[in-house]
Amino acid sequence: MRKVAVLCGGVGAARFLLGLVGAIDPAGVTAIVNVADDDDFYGLRVSPDIDTVLYTLGGVVEESQGWGRRDETFHAQEELARFGEDAWFRLGDRDLAAHIRRTRLLREGKTLTEVTDGLRQALGIRARVLPATDGAQRTMVRTDAGWLPFQEYFVKRRAADPVRELRFEPEAAPTTLVRAALAEADVVVVAPSNPFVSIGPILALTGMRELLRGARERVVAVSPIVGGAAIKGPAAAMLADLGHDVSALGVASLYADLARAFVIDEQDAALRPAIEGLGLRTTVAQTVMRDEASRTTLARVVIEA
């Protein structure tokens, strides 16, 4: 059985994973998910990227937006606002169940890895879903308004502020299971996720870059930038704000020391020579995932790359 480990966070990664479990045996797939977006809201621990992966692989995601639960209602949220809560971070009624369960088990001493695995099993997911760390990692974003927690920058302020700097605090380490998954994988994929706030926190974990450099011949990255734009989210704006070329080439330069192969969209075929000049074997493919067939095809292309 072929084993594939995927570094991921957010909607693009979740959709790629959905294609991957359609292309190979799901039991061979391990999603290693960013947790630096996690935060507490209304007394509950919320893990947005983990839940997006779980809901997508579990077949209960709201496909029109790529996150949250299908057929969601927001009655509890409306009542929280009525009672005076600052309700800018919206949690749906179905979604609350995962956060309540996670919060209780964490308070009882379970690790985030253990809690996530229980949710995975309950949703009938055969692939493994691993938090990148069980430590308390948090993304902080420096804007002209000062340092902001990621969710305040992203949700409350709608990612409208230019990003001046990022940091991940405090120092944390990948779990033993994450290290083992990377060591055992036949292929390690850097998913088409935001390189700064989805993949960046994973790479910032103690020893992670060294682990990937040691496995470089097995590492392939997929560009989240197509035709100079992000498919979803603020990745393009962050590239510009932080002084990088807003292109697949700009993303490739961020991963050149970690990956041996890189997959770009057909729209960016002209960038192939420049990317290969960075030492990356470059594959040109249709990377925009519009449906089940395109997701599965991309997954196969990436594995073979």
C-alpha positions in Angstrom: 0.0 0.0 0.0 1.4 3.4 -1.0 1.7 5.8 1.9 1.2 9.5 1.3 1.6 12.2 4.0 0.1 15.7 3.3 1.0 18.9 5.0 -2.2 20.9 4.9 -4.5 23.6 6.2 -7.7 25.0 5.0 -10.1 24.5 2.1 -7.6 23.8 -0.7 -5.8 21.1 1.2 -9.1 19.5 2.2 -10.3 19.3 -1.4 -6.9 17.9 -2.4 -7.2 15.2 0.3 -10.7 14.3 -1.0 -9.1 13.7 -4.4 -6.3 11.7 -2.8 -8.5 9.3 -1.0 -10.3 8.7 -4.3 -7.0 8.0 -6.1 -5.3 5.6 -3.6 -6.3 3.5 -0.6 -7.5 6.0 2.1 -5.7 3.9 4.8 -2.4 5.0 3.2 -3.2 8.7 3.5 -2.1 10.8 6.5 -3.1 14.5 6.7 -0.8 16.5 8.9 -2.9 19.6 9.7 -2.0 23.1 10.8 -3.2 24.0 14.4 -1.9 27.6 14.7 -5.3 28.9 13.7 -6.9 27.3 16.7 -8.4 29.6 19.3 -11.0 29.8 22.1 -14.4 31.2 21.3 -17.3 31.3 23.8 -15.3 29.1 26.1 -14.8 26.4 23.4 -11.6 25.3 21.7 -12.0 25.7 17.9 -9.7 24.0 15.4 -10.7 25.4 12.0 -8.3 23.6 9.7 -8.7 20.3 11.4 -12.5 20.6 11.3 -12.4 21.6 7.6 -10.4 18.4 6.8 -12.7 16.2 9.0 -15.9 17.6 7.6 -14.7 17.3 4.0 -13.4 13.8 4.3 -16.5 12.9 6.4 -18.8 14.1 3.7 -20.6 16.7 5.8 -18.9 19.9 4.7 -20.8 22.8 3.2 -19.4 22.4 -0.3 -20.4 25.9 -1.6 -17.9 27.5 0.8 -15.6 24.6 1.5 -15.9 24.9 5.3 -18.5 24.5 8.0 -21.3 22.0 8.2 -23.9 21.3 5.5 -27.5 22.4 6.3 -26.1 24.6 9.1 -28.2 26.8 11.3 -27.0 29.6 13.7 -29.7 29.7 16.4 -27.2 29.5 19.3 -25.0 32.2 17.7 -28.1 34.5 17.4 -28.9 34.0 21.1 -25.3 34.6 22.1 -25.4 38.0 20.3 -28.8 38.7 22.0 -27.2 38.1 25.4 -24.4 40.6 24.6 -21.6 38.3 23.3 -19.2 39.8 20.7 -20.3 37.3 18.0 -18.0 38.1 15.1 -16.7 34.5 15.0 -19.7 32.5 13.8 -20.2 28.9 15.0 -23.1 26.9 13.6 -25.4 24.7 15.7 -24.1 21.4 14.2 -20.5 22.7 14.3 -20.8 23.3 18.1 -20.9 19.6 18.7 -17.3 19.1 17.7 -16.1 22.1 19.7 -18.0 21.0 22.8 -16.6 17.5 22.5 -13.0 18.7 21.9 -13.1 21.1 24.7 -14.3 18.6 27.3 -11.8 15.9 26.3 -8.9 18.4 26.3 -9.9 19.5 29.8 -9.9 15.9 30.9 -6.3 15.5 29.8 -6.6 14.0 26.3 -4.2 15.3 23.6 -5.4 17.1 20.5 -4.2 14.1 18.5 -6.4 11.7 20.6 -9.4 14.0 20.4 -9.0 14.4 16.6 -8.8 10.7 16.1 -12.0 10.1 18.0 -13.8 12.7 15.8 -12.3 11.1 12.7 -13.6 7.6 13.7 -17.0 9.0 14.5 -17.2 10.5 11.0 -16.2 7.2 9.4 -13.0 8.6 7.9 -10.4 5.9 6.9 -7.5 8.3 6.3 -5.5 9.4 9.3 -5.8 13.0 10.4 -3.0 14.3 12.7 -2.6 17.7 14.3 0.9 18.9 13.4 1.6 19.4 17.1 -0.1 18.8 20.4 1.6 21.9 21.6 0.0 25.4 21.9 1.0 27.0 18.7 -0.5 30.3 17.6 -0.1 32.5 14.5 0.3 36.2 15.1 0.0 38.7 12.3 1.7 42.1 12.5 -0.4 44.8 10.6 -0.4 48.6 10.8 -2.8 48.1 13.7 -0.2 46.1 15.6 0.1 42.4 16.4 -3.2 40.5 15.9 -4.2 36.8 16.6 -4.8 35.2 13.2 -8.6 34.8 13.6 -8.9 38.5 14.4 -6.9 39.4 11.3 -8.6 36.9 9.1 -12.2 36.7 10.3 -13.0 39.9 12.3 -11.0 42.2 10.0 -11.6 40.1 6.9 -7.9 39.9 6.0 -8.1 43.5 4.8 -4.9 44.7 6.6 -1.5 44.6 4.8 0.6 41.9 6.5 4.0 43.2 7.7 5.3 40.2 9.6 4.3 36.8 10.9 5.3 34.9 14.0 4.3 31.6 15.5 4.3 31.3 19.3 5.3 29.7 21.5 7.9 27.2 20.2 6.3 23.8 19.6 7.3 20.5 18.2 5.7 17.9 15.8 4.2 14.9 17.5 5.9 11.5 17.4 3.1 10.3 15.1 3.8 13.1 12.7 7.5 12.4 12.6 6.8 8.7 12.0 4.3 9.5 9.2 6.9 11.6 7.4 9.6 9.0 7.8 7.3 6.2 6.5 5.7 8.1 3.6 6.5 7.1 0.1 5.4 10.6 -0.9 5.2 13.8 1.2 2.9 16.4 -0.3 2.8 20.1 0.5 -0.8 20.8 -0.3 -2.0 23.8 -2.3 -2.5 25.9 0.9 -1.4 29.3 1.9 2.4 29.0 2.3 2.6 31.5 5.1 -0.3 30.8 7.5 -1.3 27.2 6.6 2.0 25.6 5.8 4.3 28.1 7.5 3.3 27.2 11.0 3.9 23.5 10.3 7.4 24.3 8.9 8.1 26.4 12.0 7.7 23.5 14.3 11.0 22.5 15.9 13.0 20.3 13.6 10.4 20.1 10.8 12.3 21.8 8.1 15.3 19.5 8.8 13.0 16.5 8.6 11.7 17.5 5.2 15.1 18.4 3.9 16.2 14.9 4.8 13.2 13.5 2.9 13.5 16.0 0.0 13.6 13.4 -2.8 10.1 12.3 -1.7 8.6 15.8 -1.3 6.4 17.4 -3.9 4.6 20.8 -3.4 1.5 22.1 -5.3 1.2 25.8 -6.0 -1.9 27.5 -4.5 -1.3 30.4 -6.9 -2.7 30.1 -10.4 -2.3 32.8 -13.0 -1.0 35.3 -10.4 -4.0 34.9 -8.1 -5.0 32.7 -5.1 -7.9 30.3 -5.7 -9.2 31.2 -2.2 -8.0 33.3 0.7 -5.2 35.9 1.2 -2.2 34.0 -0.1 -1.6 36.3 -3.1 -1.9 39.5 -1.0 0.5 38.0 1.6 3.1 37.2 -1.1 2.9 40.8 -2.2 2.9 42.3 1.3 5.9 40.2 2.4 8.0 41.0 -0.7 7.6 37.9 -2.8 6.7 37.5 -6.5 2.9 36.9 -6.7 3.2 33.8 -8.8 3.8 30.1 -8.8 7.5 31.0 -9.0 7.2 33.0 -5.9 5.7 30.0 -4.0 8.3 27.7 -5.5 11.1 29.8 -4.1 9.7 29.3 -0.6 9.8 25.5 -0.9 12.9 25.0 -3.0 15.1 23.8 -0.1 12.4 21.3 1.1 10.9 19.8 -2.1 12.3 18.0 -5.1 9.2 18.4 -7.3 6.6 21.1 -7.9 3.3 21.1 -9.6 1.9 24.2 -11.3 -1.2 25.0 -13.3 -1.4 25.0 -17.1 -1.9 28.8 -16.9 1.6 29.1 -15.5 3.4 26.8 -17.9 5.7 29.7 -19.0 7.2 29.7 -15.5 8.4 26.1 -15.7 12.0 26.9 -16.8 12.5 29.4 -14.0 11.1 27.0 -11.4 13.3 24.2 -12.7 16.2 26.6 -12.3 15.5 26.5 -8.5 16.2 22.7 -8.6 12.6 21.6 -8.7 11.3 19.1 -11.2 8.2 20.8 -12.5 5.0 19.3 -13.7 2.4 21.3 -15.5 -1.2 20.1 -14.9 -4.8 21.3 -14.3 -4.6 22.2 -10.7 -8.0 24.0 -10.2 -10.2 21.4 -8.4 -13.7 22.0 -9.8 -15.2 18.5 -9.2 -14.5 15.0 -8.1 -12.8 14.0 -11.4 -10.4 17.0 -11.3 -9.5 16.4 -7.7 -8.7 12.8 -8.3 -6.8 13.5 -11.4 -4.7 16.1 -9.7 -3.9 13.8 -6.8 -2.6 11.1 -9.2 -0.5 13.7 -11.0 1.0 14.9 -7.8 1.9 11.4 -6.6 3.6 10.6 -9.8 5.4 14.0 -9.9 
